Amino acid sequence: MASGILLLLDDIAMLADDVAVASKIATQKTAAILGDDLAVNAQKATGFEQSRELKIIWAITKGSLKNKAIILPIAFILSALAPFLITIALILGALFLLYEGTEKIEEYMFHKKDEGKNEELLNSTKDNILEVEKQKIKSAILTDFILSIEIVVIALGAVENQPFVVQVSSTVFVALFATFGVYGLVAMIVRMDNVGFWLISKNHPKSGNTLISAMPKLIKTLAFVGTFAMILVGGSILAHKIEFFHRYYIESLPTIVNNLIIGLVIGVVVLAIIKVFKKTLSKS
């Protein structure tokens, strides 16, 4: 009896160790998407009344958890019954990442605009501010849904060779980390200016002003890093899942540079195709 319990505990310990290792690998693979998720949601959570910011972030967080509750079971069923669909989803997710990343670069280079200004919120009134907030929350949750699909699929793809129980446990861990970790950091970022004003009131104007001025710069930096990471991750997925791309690696260059080149080239192609498609639809 005692030996049976010890064997069970040993199995549990080994499973926990496998889950921990798999979770670490999956988190590393999804780090780029998490960075982009953080940048996007930090932008979406700014511009509201300070008394409403944390409530709005919590509303988006609950929406994000509902997204995960929808996406995770579907992903696990596909992984168990039709694992090849996970590979297809990974490739489609990579193409979406590359499209999104190159579109951001194009907007910055040719259609630069002040993303810090939220015209809809600035022009709102006391009568319609709650409705405006609801629409912004819905938009943020929709964006989270798209990014959540990418996070779950990439995390699941990173541990596809592990036992099914390990796949489920590690992917759920990454999904929950993506929600609570990202939105926890978003809450900290949007409250940086409050901490700055508090420091000023406590006769620490230099430190306070530094925090206040750092918040928009931090959001812009996250957006830049997130864009770069999306292209890098998208290129890496294509290179590993499609032999054709890996075959044309330039041996004299590091792997990261090859992945970046693949990502940029394919991203530009995808962006061009979608632009032509949109123009065709608008004319018809």
N, C-alpha and C positions, 0 to 999 in steps of 0.2 A: 504493500500500500504506500509506504513512505517513498520507496524507490520510484513508484509510478508518478507520485506527485512531483518528485525531483525531476523526472524526465519531462513532465509537462511544463514545469517552470523553465527547464532548459530550452524546450522548444519555443516557449513564449519569448524568452530572452533572445534567442537566435532570430526569431521573427521581428522583434523590436529593433534588433541591430540591422537587419536587412531593410526594414522600413526607413530607419534613420539614414542609412547610406543612400537608398533610392531617393528619399526626400531631398537630400543634399544635392544629388545629381540633377533632379528635376528642377529644383530652385535655381541652380546655376544656369540651366538651359533657358529658364523663363525670366532671368534677371533683366534682360533687355526689354521685354514686354512690361514687366513690373515697373521699370523706370519710365516707360512711355505712359503707362497707366497713371503713375504718380503725377507726371507732368500735365497730362490732359485734365485730370480731376482737380489738381491744384488750380489750374486756370478756371475751370468751371465753378469752383467753390468760392472764388473771389468776387468782390463787387457788391455783395449783399450787405444789409445792415449788420453791424457787428453783433448785435443781440440775437440775430437769426442764423449766423454762420454755422455754429455747432449743430443747431437743430436741422439745418439743411444737409450738412455732412452726414448726420445720423440717418436722415431719410434716404439719402443716396446709398449709405451702407446697408440698410435693410433691403433696398432694391437690389443691391449687388448680391446679397445672400440668397434672395429669391432666384436671381439669375443662375447662381451656382447650383441651386437645388433642381433647376430644370436641366442644365447642361450636363452635370456629372452623371446622372443615371443613363442618359442617352449615350454618352461617351463610353461608359462601361459596357453597356449592352453591345454597342458596335465593336468594341475591343474583343469581347468574348465570342460574338457570333460572326463578325466580318472584319477581322483585324486589318485587312487590306484597305478598308475604308478610312482607317486612321491615317495611313500613309497618304492617301488621296487628300484627306482633310489637312494634313500637314503641308502638303505642296500648295493647296489652295490658300491656306493661311499664310504661307511664305509669300505668295504672289500678292496677297492683300497687304502684307506688311511692306513689301517693296513699293507697291502703288502708293500707299499712304506716306511712306518716307520720301519718295521722290516728288510727290505732290507738295509736301511741305517745303522741300528745297526749292521747287519751282515758284511757289507762292512767295517765299522769302526773297528770291532773286528778281522776280519779274512783277509780282503783285504785292509788294510789301505794304503791310498795314499795321496800325497800332492795335495789337491784340489785347493791350491792357484796358482799352476802353470798351465798356459793355453798354452800347447805345440803348438797348432795350430796357436795361435797368435804370440808366441815367434818365430816361424819358418817362419812367413809370410814375404813377401817382399813388396816394394813399389808398385810393379806391381799387386799383387794379394790381397793386404790388404782390398780393398773395397769389393771384392768378399767374402773374409773370414768374414768380418763384416756382409754382407747380410745373410750368412748362419747362423751366430750366432744369428742374429735378428730373423730369421725364427724359429730357435730352441727355442728361448725364447718365441715367440708368441705361438708356439705349446704347450709348457709347460703351458703357461698362459691359453690356451683354456681348458686344462684338469682341472686345478685348478679352473677356472671360473665355470665350470659345477658343481664342488663340492660346491663352495660358493653359487651359485644361488639355487641349490637344497636344501642345508641345510637351507639357509635363508627362502626359501619358505616353507619348512617343519616346521620351527619354528613358522610360523604364519598361519598354515593351517586351524586353527579354526576361523580365522578372516574373515570378509567380503572380497569379491574378490577385491574391490577397495583398501582396506587396504593392502591386500597381494601384489598387483601390486606395489603400492607406496613404501612400505617398502623394497621390494626386489630390486626395481630399485635403491633406496637410497643406499642399501648395495653394490650393484654391482658397482655403480659409486664411492662409498667410497673405494671399493676394488681396483679400478683402480687409481684414483687420490691420495688417501691416501698412498697406497703402493708404487707407483712409485715416488711420491713426497719424501717419506722417503728414497727410493733407491737413488735418486739424491743427497740427503743430505749426505748419507753414503759414496757414491763414491767420493764426493768432500771434505771429511774430511781431506784427506792428503793435498789438496790444501790450505785449511784454516791453516793447520799446517805449511806448508812452508811459508805462508804469515806472520804468527806469528813469525816465525824464522827471517824473513827479517825485522821485526819490533822490533828486539832485545828481543823477548820472547821465547828463545830456549826451555825452559823446557815445557811450554804449547804446543808449536808447535810439539815437539818430542812426547809428550803424545798423541796428536791427530793422528799423523802419525802411531804410533805403535798400537793405539787403533782400527783402522779401520779393519784390518784382524781379530783381536780378537772379535770384535763386530759381524762380519759376522759369525764366527764359533759359537759364543754363540747363535745367532739367529737360526742357523742350528740345534743346540742341542735342544733348546727350541721347535722349530718347529717339530722336530721328536717326542719328548715326547708328545707334544700336539696332533699330528696326531693320535697316538696310543690311547690317552685318549678319543679323540672325537669319533674315530671309535668304541671303546668299549662302549661308552655311547650310540651311535646310536643303536647298536645291542641290548644292554640291554633294551632300551626303545621301540624298534620296534618289537623285537622277545621275546615273553614271556619266552621261554625256557631258555634264558641266564639270564633273571632277576630272574628266579626261583632259580637259584643256587648262588645267592648273599650270601656272608658270613656275617651274621648279626653282628658279632663282629668287622667287618672292616668298615671304612667310605665308602660312595658311590664312591668317587673318586678312592679309592684303588681297589674296586671291578671292576670298569670300566677299570682300568689300567690292572688288571689281565686278564680280558676277552679279552681286546685288544691285549695283548702280546700273549696269548695262540692261539687265532684265527689268529693273524698275522703270527705266526710261521707256523701254519697249511697251510694257504694260500700260504705263501712263498714256503713251501715244495712242494705243489701241482704244482705250476707254474714252479718250477725248474725241477720237474719230467717231466712235459709236454714239456718244452723246450728241455730237453735231448732226449725225445722220437721223437720229430720233427727233431732234428739234425741228429739222426741215420737213420731216414726213407728217 
